[in-house]
Amino acid sequence: METIWLSGAEWLAVLRIGLGLWWLESWRHKDKQGWFQRGTGIAWAADVADKHSWRFVGKGFTAVVAPRPKLMAYVVVYAELALGLGLIFGFLTPIALAGGLLLNLLYLVLMIHDWAEQGQNSMMALISLVALGGMSWQTWSLDSALGLF
């Protein structure tokens, strides 16, 4: 593949690293005290799920998240951190890309009526698919250095 400045594999690595930075920013700007001590993040999501026009969203939230709000707050916040670091450093990259894709799809379904969230999550999911399909862990990654994948 002929490209300007970098090789195709290097551009895929840039895309992967940029996605990792996006996840890291998502983690950084969260009010962790609010999420962990006051439960604001899960309470907000519960309100969205309760009013959602797709009934399965509310039912799924009630079955999976509502019984364990504190645990789920930690899962969401630290998943974003792990995804960001994994993608930036290229460690367990296919797992991070698949996990990020799943998280973005869950966010997309939960926030289906919020156009700003739809755009962000759609773009992040698309980047995950391209980086996964292009095997972006082959360049500039710990996975490549360690001979993983």
MODELLER restraints for C-alpha pairs under 7 A, 6 or more apart:
rsr = mdl.restraints
at = mdl.atoms
rsr.add(forms.Gaussian(group=physical.xy_distance, feature=features.Distance(at['CA:1:A'], at['CA:8:A']), mean=6.07, stdev=0.5))
rsr.add(forms.Gaussian(group=physical.xy_distance, feature=features.Distance(at['CA:9:A'], at['CA:136:A']), mean=6.63, stdev=0.5))
rsr.add(forms.Gaussian(group=physical.xy_distance, feature=features.Distance(at['CA:9:A'], at['CA:139:A']), mean=6.28, stdev=0.5))
rsr.add(forms.Gaussian(group=physical.xy_distance, feature=features.Distance(at['CA:10:A'], at['CA:139:A']), mean=6.16, stdev=0.5))
rsr.add(forms.Gaussian(group=physical.xy_distance, feature=features.Distance(at['CA:12:A'], at['CA:131:A']), mean=6.09, stdev=0.5))
rsr.add(forms.Gaussian(group=physical.xy_distance, feature=features.Distance(at['CA:12:A'], at['CA:134:A']), mean=6.84, stdev=0.5))
rsr.add(forms.Gaussian(group=physical.xy_distance, feature=features.Distance(at['CA:12:A'], at['CA:136:A']), mean=5.14, stdev=0.5))
rsr.add(forms.Gaussian(group=physical.xy_distance, feature=features.Distance(at['CA:13:A'], at['CA:136:A']), mean=5.18, stdev=0.5))
rsr.add(forms.Gaussian(group=physical.xy_distance, feature=features.Distance(at['CA:13:A'], at['CA:137:A']), mean=6.84, stdev=0.5))
rsr.add(forms.Gaussian(group=physical.xy_distance, feature=features.Distance(at['CA:13:A'], at['CA:139:A']), mean=6.00, stdev=0.5))
rsr.add(forms.Gaussian(group=physical.xy_distance, feature=features.Distance(at['CA:13:A'], at['CA:140:A']), mean=6.52, stdev=0.5))
rsr.add(forms.Gaussian(group=physical.xy_distance, feature=features.Distance(at['CA:15:A'], at['CA:131:A']), mean=6.98, stdev=0.5))
rsr.add(forms.Gaussian(group=physical.xy_distance, feature=features.Distance(at['CA:16:A'], at['CA:87:A']), mean=5.94, stdev=0.5))
rsr.add(forms.Gaussian(group=physical.xy_distance, feature=features.Distance(at['CA:16:A'], at['CA:88:A']), mean=6.93, stdev=0.5))
rsr.add(forms.Gaussian(group=physical.xy_distance, feature=features.Distance(at['CA:16:A'], at['CA:131:A']), mean=6.01, stdev=0.5))
rsr.add(forms.Gaussian(group=physical.xy_distance, feature=features.Distance(at['CA:16:A'], at['CA:136:A']), mean=6.46, stdev=0.5))
rsr.add(forms.Gaussian(group=physical.xy_distance, feature=features.Distance(at['CA:17:A'], at['CA:87:A']), mean=5.72, stdev=0.5))
rsr.add(forms.Gaussian(group=physical.xy_distance, feature=features.Distance(at['CA:17:A'], at['CA:88:A']), mean=4.45, stdev=0.5))
rsr.add(forms.Gaussian(group=physical.xy_distance, feature=features.Distance(at['CA:19:A'], at['CA:124:A']), mean=6.90, stdev=0.5))
rsr.add(forms.Gaussian(group=physical.xy_distance, feature=features.Distance(at['CA:20:A'], at['CA:83:A']), mean=6.52, stdev=0.5))
rsr.add(forms.Gaussian(group=physical.xy_distance, feature=features.Distance(at['CA:20:A'], at['CA:84:A']), mean=3.95, stdev=0.5))
rsr.add(forms.Gaussian(group=physical.xy_distance, feature=features.Distance(at['CA:20:A'], at['CA:85:A']), mean=6.39, stdev=0.5))
rsr.add(forms.Gaussian(group=physical.xy_distance, feature=features.Distance(at['CA:20:A'], at['CA:87:A']), mean=4.65, stdev=0.5))
rsr.add(forms.Gaussian(group=physical.xy_distance, feature=features.Distance(at['CA:20:A'], at['CA:88:A']), mean=4.95, stdev=0.5))
rsr.add(forms.Gaussian(group=physical.xy_distance, feature=features.Distance(at['CA:21:A'], at['CA:84:A']), mean=5.87, stdev=0.5))
rsr.add(forms.Gaussian(group=physical.xy_distance, feature=features.Distance(at['CA:21:A'], at['CA:88:A']), mean=6.71, stdev=0.5))
rsr.add(forms.Gaussian(group=physical.xy_distance, feature=features.Distance(at['CA:23:A'], at['CA:80:A']), mean=5.54, stdev=0.5))
rsr.add(forms.Gaussian(group=physical.xy_distance, feature=features.Distance(at['CA:23:A'], at['CA:81:A']), mean=6.76, stdev=0.5))
rsr.add(forms.Gaussian(group=physical.xy_distance, feature=features.Distance(at['CA:23:A'], at['CA:83:A']), mean=6.42, stdev=0.5))
rsr.add(forms.Gaussian(group=physical.xy_distance, feature=features.Distance(at['CA:23:A'], at['CA:84:A']), mean=4.66, stdev=0.5))
rsr.add(forms.Gaussian(group=physical.xy_distance, feature=features.Distance(at['CA:24:A'], at['CA:80:A']), mean=6.54, stdev=0.5))
rsr.add(forms.Gaussian(group=physical.xy_distance, feature=features.Distance(at['CA:24:A'], at['CA:81:A']), mean=5.60, stdev=0.5))
rsr.add(forms.Gaussian(group=physical.xy_distance, feature=features.Distance(at['CA:24:A'], at['CA:84:A']), mean=4.60, stdev=0.5))
rsr.add(forms.Gaussian(group=physical.xy_distance, feature=features.Distance(at['CA:26:A'], at['CA:80:A']), mean=6.83, stdev=0.5))
rsr.add(forms.Gaussian(group=physical.xy_distance, feature=features.Distance(at['CA:27:A'], at['CA:77:A']), mean=6.12, stdev=0.5))
rsr.add(forms.Gaussian(group=physical.xy_distance, feature=features.Distance(at['CA:27:A'], at['CA:80:A']), mean=5.50, stdev=0.5))
rsr.add(forms.Gaussian(group=physical.xy_distance, feature=features.Distance(at['CA:27:A'], at['CA:81:A']), mean=5.60, stdev=0.5))
rsr.add(forms.Gaussian(group=physical.xy_distance, feature=features.Distance(at['CA:34:A'], at['CA:40:A']), mean=5.35, stdev=0.5))
rsr.add(forms.Gaussian(group=physical.xy_distance, feature=features.Distance(at['CA:35:A'], at['CA:41:A']), mean=5.07, stdev=0.5))
rsr.add(forms.Gaussian(group=physical.xy_distance, feature=features.Distance(at['CA:35:A'], at['CA:73:A']), mean=6.05, stdev=0.5))
rsr.add(forms.Gaussian(group=physical.xy_distance, feature=features.Distance(at['CA:36:A'], at['CA:70:A']), mean=6.55, stdev=0.5))
rsr.add(forms.Gaussian(group=physical.xy_distance, feature=features.Distance(at['CA:36:A'], at['CA:73:A']), mean=6.37, stdev=0.5))
rsr.add(forms.Gaussian(group=physical.xy_distance, feature=features.Distance(at['CA:39:A'], at['CA:70:A']), mean=6.98, stdev=0.5))
rsr.add(forms.Gaussian(group=physical.xy_distance, feature=features.Distance(at['CA:41:A'], at['CA:73:A']), mean=6.95, stdev=0.5))
rsr.add(forms.Gaussian(group=physical.xy_distance, feature=features.Distance(at['CA:42:A'], at['CA:69:A']), mean=6.23, stdev=0.5))
rsr.add(forms.Gaussian(group=physical.xy_distance, feature=features.Distance(at['CA:42:A'], at['CA:73:A']), mean=6.32, stdev=0.5))
rsr.add(forms.Gaussian(group=physical.xy_distance, feature=features.Distance(at['CA:49:A'], at['CA:57:A']), mean=5.85, stdev=0.5))
rsr.add(forms.Gaussian(group=physical.xy_distance, feature=features.Distance(at['CA:49:A'], at['CA:58:A']), mean=4.63, stdev=0.5))
rsr.add(forms.Gaussian(group=physical.xy_distance, feature=features.Distance(at['CA:49:A'], at['CA:61:A']), mean=6.61, stdev=0.5))
rsr.add(forms.Gaussian(group=physical.xy_distance, feature=features.Distance(at['CA:49:A'], at['CA:110:A']), mean=6.51, stdev=0.5))
rsr.add(forms.Gaussian(group=physical.xy_distance, feature=features.Distance(at['CA:50:A'], at['CA:58:A']), mean=5.15, stdev=0.5))
rsr.add(forms.Gaussian(group=physical.xy_distance, feature=features.Distance(at['CA:52:A'], at['CA:58:A']), mean=6.62, stdev=0.5))
rsr.add(forms.Gaussian(group=physical.xy_distance, feature=features.Distance(at['CA:57:A'], at['CA:110:A']), mean=6.83, stdev=0.5))
rsr.add(forms.Gaussian(group=physical.xy_distance, feature=features.Distance(at['CA:65:A'], at['CA:72:A']), mean=6.23, stdev=0.5))
rsr.add(forms.Gaussian(group=physical.xy_distance, feature=features.Distance(at['CA:83:A'], at['CA:96:A']), mean=5.38, stdev=0.5))
rsr.add(forms.Gaussian(group=physical.xy_distance, feature=features.Distance(at['CA:83:A'], at['CA:100:A']), mean=6.52, stdev=0.5))
rsr.add(forms.Gaussian(group=physical.xy_distance, feature=features.Distance(at['CA:86:A'], at['CA:92:A']), mean=6.39, stdev=0.5))
rsr.add(forms.Gaussian(group=physical.xy_distance, feature=features.Distance(at['CA:86:A'], at['CA:93:A']), mean=6.15, stdev=0.5))
rsr.add(forms.Gaussian(group=physical.xy_distance, feature=features.Distance(at['CA:86:A'], at['CA:96:A']), mean=6.21, stdev=0.5))
rsr.add(forms.Gaussian(group=physical.xy_distance, feature=features.Distance(at['CA:87:A'], at['CA:93:A']), mean=5.82, stdev=0.5))
rsr.add(forms.Gaussian(group=physical.xy_distance, feature=features.Distance(at['CA:87:A'], at['CA:96:A']), mean=6.57, stdev=0.5))
rsr.add(forms.Gaussian(group=physical.xy_distance, feature=features.Distance(at['CA:89:A'], at['CA:141:A']), mean=5.67, stdev=0.5))
rsr.add(forms.Gaussian(group=physical.xy_distance, feature=features.Distance(at['CA:89:A'], at['CA:142:A']), mean=6.19, stdev=0.5))
rsr.add(forms.Gaussian(group=physical.xy_distance, feature=features.Distance(at['CA:90:A'], at['CA:137:A']), mean=5.77, stdev=0.5))
rsr.add(forms.Gaussian(group=physical.xy_distance, feature=features.Distance(at['CA:90:A'], at['CA:141:A']), mean=4.09, stdev=0.5))
rsr.add(forms.Gaussian(group=physical.xy_distance, feature=features.Distance(at['CA:90:A'], at['CA:142:A']), mean=5.25, stdev=0.5))
rsr.add(forms.Gaussian(group=physical.xy_distance, feature=features.Distance(at['CA:90:A'], at['CA:143:A']), mean=5.88, stdev=0.5))
rsr.add(forms.Gaussian(group=physical.xy_distance, feature=features.Distance(at['CA:91:A'], at['CA:141:A']), mean=6.56, stdev=0.5))
rsr.add(forms.Gaussian(group=physical.xy_distance, feature=features.Distance(at['CA:91:A'], at['CA:142:A']), mean=5.22, stdev=0.5))
rsr.add(forms.Gaussian(group=physical.xy_distance, feature=features.Distance(at['CA:91:A'], at['CA:143:A']), mean=5.25, stdev=0.5))
rsr.add(forms.Gaussian(group=physical.xy_distance, feature=features.Distance(at['CA:92:A'], at['CA:143:A']), mean=6.37, stdev=0.5))
rsr.add(forms.Gaussian(group=physical.xy_distance, feature=features.Distance(at['CA:93:A'], at['CA:137:A']), mean=5.95, stdev=0.5))
rsr.add(forms.Gaussian(group=physical.xy_distance, feature=features.Distance(at['CA:94:A'], at['CA:132:A']), mean=6.24, stdev=0.5))
rsr.add(forms.Gaussian(group=physical.xy_distance, feature=features.Distance(at['CA:97:A'], at['CA:128:A']), mean=5.39, stdev=0.5))
rsr.add(forms.Gaussian(group=physical.xy_distance, feature=features.Distance(at['CA:97:A'], at['CA:132:A']), mean=6.33, stdev=0.5))
rsr.add(forms.Gaussian(group=physical.xy_distance, feature=features.Distance(at['CA:101:A'], at['CA:125:A']), mean=5.07, stdev=0.5))
rsr.add(forms.Gaussian(group=physical.xy_distance, feature=features.Distance(at['CA:101:A'], at['CA:128:A']), mean=5.93, stdev=0.5))
rsr.add(forms.Gaussian(group=physical.xy_distance, feature=features.Distance(at['CA:104:A'], at['CA:121:A']), mean=5.19, stdev=0.5))
rsr.add(forms.Gaussian(group=physical.xy_distance, feature=features.Distance(at['CA:104:A'], at['CA:124:A']), mean=6.90, stdev=0.5))
rsr.add(forms.Gaussian(group=physical.xy_distance, feature=features.Distance(at['CA:104:A'], at['CA:125:A']), mean=5.94, stdev=0.5))
rsr.add(forms.Gaussian(group=physical.xy_distance, feature=features.Distance(at['CA:107:A'], at['CA:121:A']), mean=6.93, stdev=0.5))
rsr.add(forms.Gaussian(group=physical.xy_distance, feature=features.Distance(at['CA:108:A'], at['CA:117:A']), mean=6.98, stdev=0.5))
rsr.add(forms.Gaussian(group=physical.xy_distance, feature=features.Distance(at['CA:108:A'], at['CA:118:A']), mean=5.63, stdev=0.5))
rsr.add(forms.Gaussian(group=physical.xy_distance, feature=features.Distance(at['CA:108:A'], at['CA:121:A']), mean=5.87, stdev=0.5))
rsr.add(forms.Gaussian(group=physical.xy_distance, feature=features.Distance(at['CA:111:A'], at['CA:117:A']), mean=6.39, stdev=0.5))
rsr.add(forms.Gaussian(group=physical.xy_distance, feature=features.Distance(at['CA:111:A'], at['CA:118:A']), mean=6.80, stdev=0.5))
rsr.add(forms.Gaussian(group=physical.xy_distance, feature=features.Distance(at['CA:112:A'], at['CA:118:A']), mean=6.36, stdev=0.5))
rsr.add(forms.Gaussian(group=physical.xy_distance, feature=features.Distance(at['CA:137:A'], at['CA:143:A']), mean=6.21, stdev=0.5))
rsr.add(forms.Gaussian(group=physical.xy_distance, feature=features.Distance(at['CA:137:A'], at['CA:144:A']), mean=6.41, stdev=0.5))
rsr.add(forms.Gaussian(group=physical.xy_distance, feature=features.Distance(at['CA:138:A'], at['CA:144:A']), mean=5.31, stdev=0.5))
rsr.add(forms.Gaussian(group=physical.xy_distance, feature=features.Distance(at['CA:143:A'], at['CA:149:A']), mean=6.80, stdev=0.5))
